[in-house]
Amino acid sequence: MARQTLDEVADLVRAKNAGPFWLTLDVFLPDEQSYERVLASDVVDPAVVARLYRTSADAVRVFPMPALRAIKISFPRPVTQGSFADRDMHSGQQHVLLAAIEVPEAIPAASAS
């Protein structure tokens, strides 16, 4: 299998404004296999997200939503929304860093002998 980025594996990777102090990233996967593959990888690990977005891993919240095959990731905005230093007031471009991460190949399940 060729290397794939999260953007290539997912149906949708998006960022949303979650109020003046928080930012949310949503990842929607096309099927159960892709959902499990991403969830099992370190792509959505709080430490990885923290490094990408220059925040504390303790502040990153990951919410798996299996019924929707979606993963929601929330963390504090670097600056308050609408402040002088805010460069993306609606957080519409923040998904790009996460979308570009390579997703490891799925590890085959142990076969019954």
trRosetta pair geometry for C-beta under 8 A, 3 or more apart (Angstrom, degrees):
i j d omega theta_ij theta_ji phi_ij phi_ji
1 4 7.5 -50 154 -15 105 109
1 105 5.2 135 63 -114 129 116
3 102 5.4 -26 -178 -145 109 123
4 8 4.2 -128 -164 86 96 127
4 9 5.2 110 128 -53 130 91
4 102 7.0 124 79 -149 36 70
4 103 5.6 -28 87 47 89 100
5 8 4.9 97 53 5 71 101
5 9 7.2 -144 97 -2 38 89
5 99 6.5 53 147 153 118 60
5 100 5.5 -47 -152 -151 136 31
5 101 6.4 124 -153 71 79 33
5 102 5.7 -63 -97 -92 57 49
5 103 6.9 100 -172 -4 18 86
6 9 5.7 -60 -144 41 36 108
6 10 5.6 18 164 -8 73 117
6 13 5.9 80 124 -73 108 148
6 27 6.7 -64 177 -129 121 128
6 38 6.9 83 -128 -123 94 120
6 43 5.8 142 -80 -166 122 144
6 98 6.2 -52 65 147 156 72
6 99 5.3 -130 79 -142 102 37
6 100 7.4 -12 33 29 95 14
6 101 5.2 34 -16 62 115 86
6 102 7.9 -150 -28 -110 70 7
6 103 5.5 114 -80 -48 62 110
7 10 6.4 -58 -127 45 22 100
7 13 5.5 -89 -96 19 69 132
7 99 3.8 54 -62 -179 104 99
7 100 6.8 11 -9 -71 120 40
9 29 7.0 -21 137 -125 90 93
9 34 5.5 166 174 -153 96 112
9 37 7.1 -124 -164 93 141 128
9 38 6.4 156 119 -67 142 111
9 103 5.0 -11 -20 26 153 157
10 13 5.1 93 79 -48 150 90
10 27 5.2 -98 -114 -166 148 85
10 28 6.1 106 -174 69 102 50
10 29 5.5 -76 -120 -92 71 59
10 30 7.4 160 -158 -21 32 81
10 34 7.2 158 -89 158 47 130
10 38 7.3 50 -71 -72 97 155
10 99 7.7 -101 43 -126 130 82
11 28 4.8 -56 62 105 104 99
11 29 6.5 135 2 -148 90 11
11 30 4.9 126 -53 -69 102 80
12 26 7.2 0 114 109 101 100
12 27 7.5 174 92 -150 59 34
12 28 4.4 20 51 42 95 114
13 25 7.2 -2 -173 -177 83 99
13 26 7.3 175 -149 89 40 56
13 27 5.3 1 -108 -108 80 74
13 28 7.8 -152 -68 25 42 68
13 95 5.0 157 136 177 89 123
13 98 6.2 -158 -176 99 131 104
13 99 4.2 163 87 -91 150 98
14 25 7.2 169 89 -154 40 57
14 26 5.1 -7 60 56 87 98
14 95 5.2 -88 -149 -61 17 158
15 23 6.5 -13 -167 -180 105 104
15 24 7.1 147 -159 85 56 49
15 25 5.4 -29 -100 -100 71 71
15 26 7.8 178 -87 17 23 74
15 91 4.9 -124 142 146 112 92
15 92 6.2 154 77 -143 102 16
15 93 6.8 -33 45 64 141 16
15 94 3.8 135 -132 61 164 91
15 95 4.0 -150 -30 -39 91 86
16 23 7.7 151 76 -167 47 59
16 24 4.8 -22 63 71 95 101
16 25 7.7 171 18 -87 74 24
16 26 6.5 34 -6 -11 115 111
16 91 6.3 40 128 91 13 122
17 23 7.1 -47 -120 -117 39 65
17 24 7.8 7 95 28 7 89
17 81 6.7 73 -151 -108 116 145
17 89 7.7 -2 -95 140 137 54
17 90 5.1 -85 -40 -161 128 50
17 91 4.5 153 -75 24 67 115
17 92 7.9 -26 -35 -48 93 66
18 22 4.0 -57 91 101 114 101
18 23 5.9 163 21 -117 103 11
18 24 4.2 96 -51 -18 128 106
18 74 6.0 -17 20 -132 175 112
18 91 7.7 -22 1 34 69 165
19 22 5.4 38 55 38 98 91
19 81 7.3 -158 138 2 38 141
20 77 7.4 -100 156 27 39 145
20 80 5.4 15 165 -165 100 84
20 81 4.0 -122 -132 35 62 107
20 82 6.8 -47 -127 19 104 105
21 76 6.0 -39 163 -141 80 83
21 77 5.9 -149 -171 24 27 103
21 80 6.4 -21 -88 -115 67 75
21 81 7.4 -94 -42 -3 35 95
22 74 5.6 10 -179 -174 119 107
22 75 7.0 163 -149 88 77 22
22 76 6.0 -63 -100 -108 61 41
22 77 6.2 -135 -88 -23 7 85
23 53 7.9 -160 74 -158 138 147
23 74 7.0 166 84 -148 44 61
23 75 6.2 -20 59 65 89 70
23 76 7.5 45 14 140 84 14
23 77 5.0 110 -32 -83 100 77
23 91 4.9 178 -130 -133 101 145
23 94 5.8 -49 -177 106 139 172
24 72 6.1 -15 -168 -170 109 97
24 73 6.9 149 -157 79 57 48
24 74 4.7 -21 -100 -95 80 86
24 91 7.8 88 38 125 57 153
25 49 7.9 -158 34 -137 142 123
25 72 7.3 153 80 -159 51 47
25 73 4.4 -11 58 61 101 103
25 74 7.7 -170 21 -73 66 40
25 94 6.8 -116 -81 112 98 102
25 95 5.6 140 -133 -105 98 80
25 98 5.5 80 -168 13 155 163
26 70 6.3 -15 -169 -171 93 115
26 71 7.5 153 -157 80 46 49
26 72 5.5 -15 -104 -106 73 73
26 73 7.8 -165 -72 24 30 72
27 38 6.6 -148 138 156 144 157
27 44 7.2 -115 22 -84 150 122
27 70 6.4 155 82 -158 54 62
27 71 4.5 -6 56 55 108 95
27 72 7.9 -160 24 -72 71 31
27 73 7.5 40 -7 -6 104 106
27 98 7.4 -114 -69 141 114 130
28 68 7.2 -71 -124 147 89 98
28 69 6.7 71 -164 101 62 84
28 70 4.9 -20 -101 -102 66 94
29 34 4.2 -174 -172 106 115 108
29 35 4.1 173 72 -73 149 71
29 38 6.1 -155 -80 14 136 136
29 69 4.5 -109 65 159 90 104
29 70 7.0 -171 12 -84 77 40
29 71 7.7 48 -20 -5 108 95
30 34 5.5 56 46 28 78 152
30 69 7.4 -91 60 132 9 148
31 34 5.2 94 56 12 73 101
31 35 7.0 -132 101 -7 37 93
31 69 7.0 -122 164 -139 3 157
32 35 5.5 -56 -146 37 32 116
32 36 6.2 28 159 -15 68 107
32 69 6.7 -108 -85 -102 46 119
33 36 6.1 -57 -147 39 27 106
33 37 6.2 32 153 -24 62 109
33 106 6.8 -41 179 -80 92 162
34 37 5.4 -53 -145 35 31 117
34 38 6.4 25 159 -14 66 105
34 69 7.5 60 77 -176 95 122
35 38 6.3 -61 -152 38 25 103
35 39 6.1 19 156 -14 64 115
35 66 7.0 112 154 -129 144 65
35 69 4.3 -108 -75 -148 136 86
35 70 8.0 -46 -121 -30 112 22
35 71 7.8 157 -149 -36 81 100
36 39 5.7 -59 -139 44 29 110
36 40 5.9 26 162 -18 66 113
36 106 7.4 57 98 -128 95 118
37 40 6.2 -62 -145 39 21 106
37 41 6.5 21 155 -25 60 110
37 103 6.5 68 137 163 108 124
37 104 7.9 -154 -179 80 90 68
37 105 7.9 -66 -150 178 120 28
37 106 4.3 -74 -106 -83 107 99
38 41 5.7 -58 -150 29 32 112
38 43 5.7 -65 -158 60 77 136
38 44 6.4 68 154 -17 89 118
38 71 6.7 -135 117 -6 124 145
38 103 5.9 -50 -99 -133 75 131
39 44 6.6 -31 -117 40 45 138
39 64 5.8 53 -123 -113 126 128
39 71 6.5 178 -86 -78 86 132
40 106 7.6 78 59 -132 136 72
40 107 7.2 -116 133 22 145 105
41 44 7.2 92 78 14 80 79
41 45 8.0 -108 121 -24 57 97
41 103 5.6 -156 -10 -153 174 75
41 104 5.1 166 -118 32 115 98
42 45 4.2 -27 -160 -7 70 132
42 47 7.8 -39 -170 65 108 99
42 48 5.3 129 149 -41 91 141
42 104 7.9 59 21 -5 82 122
43 48 6.5 -120 -150 107 18 157
43 98 7.6 94 175 -165 93 84
43 101 5.2 147 -133 113 95 138
43 103 5.6 -20 -54 -104 146 79
44 48 7.4 48 47 63 3 124
44 49 6.9 19 -156 -47 41 118
44 62 5.4 113 159 -137 104 136
44 71 5.4 -61 -115 160 155 151
44 73 6.3 -145 -148 -73 92 125
45 48 4.4 83 65 6 93 106
45 49 6.9 -171 86 -5 46 86
45 62 7.8 -55 -122 -45 16 157
46 49 5.7 -57 -142 42 33 110
46 50 5.9 39 157 -26 67 108
46 57 4.4 101 130 -165 101 82
46 58 7.7 90 155 -61 141 18
46 60 3.8 162 -144 79 90 123
46 61 7.8 32 -102 -64 115 16
46 62 6.2 -124 -64 -21 84 113
47 50 5.6 -52 -144 35 29 115
47 51 6.6 31 155 -20 62 102
47 57 4.5 -1 -89 -109 58 138
48 51 5.9 -53 -152 32 31 109
48 52 6.6 29 151 -17 63 107
48 101 7.4 71 164 -128 128 153
49 52 5.7 -57 -151 37 33 113
49 53 6.1 -7 165 13 69 114
49 55 7.8 -28 126 56 82 107
49 57 7.7 119 64 -118 83 69
49 60 4.8 132 86 -140 125 150
49 62 7.5 169 -6 -71 151 106
49 73 5.8 -150 -122 -174 155 141
49 75 6.7 173 138 -33 120 143
49 98 7.1 10 -116 -97 85 110
50 53 6.6 -76 -137 55 22 85
50 54 7.7 65 170 -112 56 4
50 55 5.2 -109 -138 77 71 69
50 56 5.9 -44 -140 142 127 12
50 57 4.0 -87 -22 -73 156 63
50 59 7.4 116 -106 52 106 87
50 60 5.3 -114 -60 -27 89 133
50 75 7.5 174 -92 -123 67 154
51 54 7.6 19 -171 -72 25 44
52 97 4.6 143 -179 145 115 129
52 98 6.4 103 140 -72 165 67
52 101 7.6 -65 -84 -63 142 120
53 75 6.2 126 96 78 149 148
53 78 7.7 -148 169 -53 87 105
53 94 7.6 42 -114 -170 116 109
53 97 6.8 159 -69 78 75 152
54 78 6.8 31 85 -98 106 124
55 59 5.4 -93 156 70 113 128
55 60 6.6 128 96 -58 118 91
55 75 5.1 131 89 164 162 134
55 76 6.2 163 -142 56 137 86
55 78 7.2 -125 -74 -83 99 78
56 59 4.4 86 69 0 93 105
56 60 7.5 -157 97 -16 53 81
57 60 5.7 -48 -153 21 42 115
59 75 5.3 84 121 -148 96 88
59 76 5.4 -51 173 4 137 103
60 73 6.7 -13 -170 -169 97 96
60 74 7.6 154 -157 82 50 44
60 75 4.6 -23 -102 -84 65 117
61 73 7.1 158 83 -156 54 47
61 74 4.6 -12 60 60 106 92
61 75 6.9 174 17 -71 71 60
62 71 6.6 -12 -169 -175 91 103
62 72 7.5 153 -159 83 43 52
62 73 5.3 -10 -105 -105 70 80
63 71 7.0 153 79 -163 53 53
63 72 4.2 -13 61 62 108 99
63 73 7.5 -165 22 -72 73 35
63 74 7.4 26 -4 1 112 102
64 71 5.5 -22 -107 -110 58 83
65 68 4.5 1 124 40 115 109
65 69 7.7 -42 96 26 78 12
65 70 4.5 -9 64 68 115 88
65 71 6.9 -171 21 -84 79 32
65 72 6.5 49 -16 -7 118 100
66 69 6.9 23 -161 -78 38 46
73 98 7.4 168 51 -111 149 156
77 80 6.7 115 87 -100 127 23
77 81 6.3 62 69 -50 177 78
77 86 7.9 7 162 -115 133 103
77 91 7.3 -105 -106 -83 112 121
79 83 5.1 -117 156 60 109 131
79 85 4.4 -142 -126 89 168 109
79 86 5.2 -146 94 -74 116 71
80 83 4.4 88 70 -31 88 123
80 86 7.0 -80 89 -60 47 120
81 86 5.9 89 -142 -122 32 154
81 89 5.9 89 -163 -154 85 66
81 91 7.9 -61 -102 -36 111 100
82 86 5.8 20 0 31 11 157
82 89 5.9 63 -74 -133 58 108
83 86 4.9 115 53 -22 68 103
86 89 5.5 78 137 -86 126 67
88 91 5.6 91 126 -95 108 33
88 92 6.6 -143 -175 37 105 67
88 93 5.4 -117 -130 39 139 102
88 94 6.3 153 112 -50 155 92
91 94 4.9 -31 -170 0 80 129
93 96 5.9 -10 174 -13 73 118
94 97 7.2 -38 -180 19 55 102
95 98 5.7 -68 -163 48 56 106
95 99 5.4 56 145 -29 87 112
96 99 5.7 -57 -140 37 28 113
96 100 6.4 26 162 -22 63 110
97 100 6.2 -64 -155 32 26 109
97 101 7.7 41 149 -39 58 93
98 101 6.0 -38 -165 0 41 115
108 111 7.6 -13 146 -40 114 91
